[in-house]
Amino acid sequence: MEGGQRTTGALIDRQQRGVAALLTRFKYLVDLAATPAEDGATKEVAAANAFRMEVESSALVRAAEDLLQLTRELKEMWLFGPLRGIGEGEGEGKMDEDSKKVGEMVEALLKRNSGVSRP
């Protein structure tokens, strides 16, 4: 992702465009499905409608995938980079120590409870 695309405004704009595309494609798909077949419609007309529905379905899936890609990129930025605030991530060693202490406490509880008879 380019540096200019990481601004808050650009990310919000990208999210809004993705949601708009998703809603638009869904609306077109529902409109196509709700359109009644004309009397005397030929196989060609039915095939054309089926093709249009397939195209709109593919576009709907693509819009959803674009939004999923955006969420993945936001998670990556949050975990590895620019979405961290000043001083965030500096206490990671403390977190490791705390997790070891919690693990030791859980192991002690399990050992203590394993000696208790169960009905």
C-alpha positions in Angstrom: 0.0 0.0 0.0 1.4 3.4 -1.0 2.1 6.0 1.7 -0.5 8.4 0.4 -3.2 5.7 0.5 -2.7 5.2 4.3 -4.3 8.5 5.3 -7.4 8.3 7.4 -9.4 10.1 4.7 -8.2 7.7 2.0 -9.0 4.7 4.0 -12.5 6.0 4.9 -13.1 6.9 1.3 -12.0 3.4 0.2 -14.4 1.8 2.8 -17.3 4.0 1.7 -16.7 3.2 -2.0 -16.6 -0.5 -1.2 -19.8 -0.4 0.7 -21.5 1.6 -2.0 -20.4 -0.9 -4.7 -21.6 -3.7 -2.5 -25.0 -2.1 -2.1 -25.3 -1.1 -5.7 -24.5 -4.6 -7.0 -26.9 -6.2 -4.5 -29.7 -3.8 -5.6 -29.1 -4.6 -9.3 -29.1 -8.3 -8.5 -32.4 -8.0 -6.6 -33.9 -5.9 -9.4 -32.9 -8.5 -12.0 -34.3 -11.3 -9.9 -37.6 -9.5 -9.2 -38.2 -8.5 -12.9 -41.0 -10.8 -14.2 -40.4 -12.7 -17.4 -42.3 -11.3 -20.3 -44.9 -13.4 -22.1 -43.3 -15.0 -25.1 -39.7 -14.4 -23.9 -37.3 -16.4 -25.9 -34.4 -18.6 -24.7 -32.0 -15.8 -25.8 -33.8 -13.3 -23.5 -33.6 -15.8 -20.6 -30.0 -16.5 -21.3 -29.2 -12.8 -21.4 -30.9 -12.2 -18.0 -29.1 -15.2 -16.6 -25.8 -13.8 -17.8 -26.5 -10.3 -16.4 -27.3 -11.9 -13.0 -24.1 -13.9 -13.2 -22.1 -10.7 -13.9 -23.8 -8.8 -11.1 -23.1 -11.8 -8.7 -19.5 -11.8 -9.7 -19.3 -8.0 -9.1 -21.0 -8.4 -5.7 -18.4 -11.0 -4.7 -15.6 -8.8 -6.0 -16.9 -5.8 -3.9 -17.0 -8.0 -0.8 -13.5 -9.2 -1.5 -12.3 -5.6 -1.8 -13.7 -4.8 1.6 -12.1 -7.9 3.1 -8.8 -6.8 1.6 -9.2 -3.4 3.2 -9.8 -5.1 6.6 -6.7 -7.2 6.2 -4.6 -4.2 5.4 -6.0 -2.3 8.4 -5.1 -5.2 10.7 -1.6 -5.4 9.2 -1.1 -1.6 9.8 -2.5 -2.0 13.3 -0.2 -4.9 14.2 3.0 -4.0 12.4 3.1 -0.3 11.7 1.6 3.1 11.3 -1.6 2.6 13.3 0.3 2.2 16.5 0.4 5.3 18.7 3.4 6.8 20.4 4.7 4.5 23.1 2.5 1.6 22.0 4.2 -1.7 21.6 7.0 -0.7 23.9 5.7 -2.9 26.8 5.7 -6.1 24.8 8.4 -7.7 27.0 6.1 -7.1 30.0 3.3 -8.9 28.2 5.5 -11.9 27.6 6.4 -12.0 31.3 2.7 -11.6 32.3 1.7 -14.5 29.9 4.3 -16.8 31.5 3.0 -16.0 35.0 -0.5 -16.7 33.9 0.6 -20.0 32.3 2.4 -21.0 35.5 -0.7 -20.2 37.5 -2.9 -22.3 35.3 -0.5 -25.2 35.5 -0.5 -24.9 39.3 -4.3 -24.9 39.4 -4.4 -28.0 37.1 -2.0 -29.9 39.2 -3.9 -29.0 42.4 -7.2 -30.0 40.8 -5.9 -33.2 39.4 -5.4 -34.6 42.9 -9.0 -33.9 43.8 -11.3 -37.0 43.5 -14.1 -36.6 41.1 -17.5 -38.3 41.4 
